[in-house]
Amino acid sequence: MQLKRTCYACDLIDDPELIEEYKKYHLAENARPEITKSIKDAGVVSMEIYLLGNRLFMIMEVDETFTPERKQLMDIANPDVQKWEQLMWKFQQAPPLAKQGEKWLKMEQIYSLP
């Protein structure tokens, strides 16, 4: 199976209390199985999210079945994911350059250590 890395950025609302609450939702012991399943079902093999100030960076290893469009369609059809996304809008906001309704923007790779 061929894997590729894809990376995204998103901003959190710049409020320390909200950021701490957001972090609690993402602790391993608070992982929601239905959300984890939806991510894996879309072809995501591994995912990490990093925080710098109020900016999030998501790094994913994905298989050949993953496309952002396919993931979006799967999410729209999944009521559990829709509830989760609605909750996340309490914390997340669109980063600069985002279009209406976008939160996570794909990052462009500009360097790879030879």
GIVEN-V555595 format. One record per run of one state. SS is the DSSP state (A for helix, B for strand, O for the rest). FROM is the first residue (numbers start at 0). LEN is the number of residues. If there is no record, write none. Layout:
# GIVEN-V555595
SS&FROM&LEN, SS&FROM&LEN
This chain:
# GIVEN-V555595
O&0&3, B&3&9, O&12&3, A&15&10, O&25&2, A&27&3, O&30&2, A&32&9, O&41&2, B&43&9, O&52&2, B&54&8, O&62&5, A&67&9, O&76&2, A&78&10, O&88&3, B&91&2, O&93&11, B&104&2, O&106&8
